[in-house]
Structures are given as C-alpha cells and as structure tokens.
Amino acid sequence: RVVDWGSLAITAASTTGVAVEMSALSFEPDKPIEATVAISDHNPKSQYEVAAQIRDGDGRILARQEAPVPGGALSARVSLRLPRPNGLVYYLEASLIEAIQNLRRPIAYDLAKFTVPNLPRDEYYVSANDSRQMTHLSWLRTKMSQRHGVDCKRGYGFHILGEVGTAYQGQSPAPFFSHVGGCGFLGVPARCLSAPEYRQQLMDGMKHLAEQVKPYGASCYNLGDDTGVCEALCKQPGCFERFVEAMRKKYGSVGSLNKVWGTKLRRLEDVTVDFIGSEQVAQNYGPWFDYLYWHEDLYCETFKRCNDIVRAVDPNAWVGQDASGYANVIDLYLEGCTYVAPYFRRVLAKK
C-alpha cells in the first residue's frame, strides 16, 4: 500500500550561503524511504555529510542515517526504513554537515511534515502525547491488548485537555490543580467546570474528536495528568454565584446552612471567596469542605460524561486519567473512567 506524500521538496538556506534541499515522494510501509539531499553554493575545500531522520508525533526518532557527499557531487541519497505506521503525523528531517579537518558542524537544516492517512481499522492505537504519561503507557498497552485480543505495540492517543486551569500555588483562578481546560485538541478556552456553557463546549469537542478518530482504531483518551480538585478558591466569574445556588438547593435556607456551618450569615449571597477564606483562617472548614465537595461532584460528573460520549461513538475506546494524586477520592473517579493511573501521594480511598 503506497501512501503518497505529494510534493515534499523544501529548500532551507543557511547564513553561510549553503542550501539543502530535501525531497521524497512516496513510501510503502515495509520498504525503505528514499530521500535526496542536494547542496548548492558549497565550499570546495570542505567535505560534506548529510543526515536524515524520521520522527513520530511524540518526537521519538524512528529511523536515522548519515551518508557522505561524494567528492565533487552536489547531492547525496539516504535510505530510511520506517516501521509500519503507528500514528498519523511524522516529520522527515535532513541536515547538511560540513567537515573541515576535525571540525564538524551542521550548516543547514530542513524539515517536512507528512501524514499517513487511512490507517486500517484492525490496528489498535494507544500512545501518549506527552512524555510525562510514558510511565503508564506499557500498562495501558497491556490492558488494551488483553481487552481487545490484539498486539498493542503501536498506537496513537490523545492528551485531551492540555495544561490550563491550574490553580497550583496561585498560578490561575481556576479551582483545580489539573490539566483540565479543554485546549489542545479541542480548542476550548479554559473555564471553570461549573460553567454550563463550558461543559457543553467540552462535550461537543469530545464527540467531534471521537468521530474523527474512530476510523483509526481503539484510542486512549487521557483526560489529564496530575488532575484533581485542589485547595484553591475559584475566582472566575459566575463560580460563586453557582455555588450559592447549589447550597440553596442543598440546605433550603440560610438558617439551615448556618446550623451546619456554624456561621451567622444573614443571606446566602454573603457566601463569597473572602468569606470562605476568613472562615478558613478562623479554623472553620465547613464552608470550604462544601465548596470542595461541590467541585469534586462537578469534576466526577464531567469525567463520566466524557467517557459516555466517547464510548457512545467508539465502544472500544479507553477514557480516563493519568496520575490523579491530590486528595481525591479515586473510587469515585473510577465510576466515570475506563482507567485511572494514580501517583498515590495524597490520595484518599473510601474503602
């Protein structure tokens, strides 16, 4: 099966006046890839070498070769063998190396990005888009192999939610130490999970992504790394108003709330960031616990909805999170995830 790259001839000029041109037209998965690197305006007193390599979307080098440029020649041909495609995006890189006596230095560089379309449905893909997830990748592959009865040596996955919405050490007003926020593949601006329009955008993005990815096999959707509710209070617009409404439904009246919290509020609208902060200073943690529990429920509900939406499109997909370890209740998360791979730092388990 030949996959056509189309036109991949790019010329990169260097400050020394030397240019390198790399071209490659097509490849068959089990045959070498032929790439030509041509030079111009070279120094006749120098010797040249060319180096070419192929990287996958995670930056791993899959194949590399170096070759000398024959004396008097203006080009060299390198042959790279790419294993069967295990992802959608690859990078073919070429560099020209000048050698003068014992000094070798790269003087020009060229890069081309190409895709491998129409991967067969009988391949199953699970991989990491982020090096921090690699510690659990072998475990995921093993589980996927056992579940689907296939050899999961290759794959592609999605670190869905990006590193936004972080409240760690006051870096962001969002209420989570997490990578939740919906950037990355989904392109959704970071918002508090309590915002219904944000949750809807997130769900729509998950559904759209799952529909696009399904033809390529059973994928792994990682909803976060170091993901969880943290101690910070959310300062995003609308968050505390929604929290107040949730407390109104839970307690019914300000009198009932005061009895549980041990406070003397005159109205529910007096529940603010400053109020909860002052109660914490006074070592009254009831308001803060209710606030954390409310966000924890939102968080678990969001994970469950993401799982349900993806698996409604592709029942073979895995949806979960990598390394939840910030005082969260793991078994609640498991109810909404296909997998959870915790770090076990400050993890609490009800059982």
MOVENBEL-V856445 format. One record per run of one state. SS is the DSSP state (h for helix, s for strand, l for the rest). FROM is the first residue (numbers start at 1). LEN is the number of residues. If there is no record, write none. Layout:
ss->(SS:SS)
from->(FROM:FROM)
len->(LEN:LEN)
This chain:
ss->(l:s:l:s:l:s:l:s:l:s:l:s:l:s:l:s:l:s:l:s:l:h:l:s:l:s:l:h:l:s:l:h:l:s:l:s:l:h:l:h:l:h:l:h:l:h:l:s:l:s:h:l:s:l:s:l)
from->(1:2:5:10:14:19:24:26:29:32:41:47:57:61:69:75:82:89:101:103:116:131:149:157:160:166:167:168:171:176:178:196:217:220:226:228:230:239:252:254:262:268:271:273:282:286:314:318:323:326:330:335:339:342:346:349)
len->(1:3:5:4:5:5:2:3:3:9:6:10:4:8:6:7:7:12:2:13:15:18:8:3:6:1:1:3:5:2:18:21:3:6:2:2:9:13:2:8:6:3:2:9:4:28:4:5:3:4:5:4:3:4:3:3)
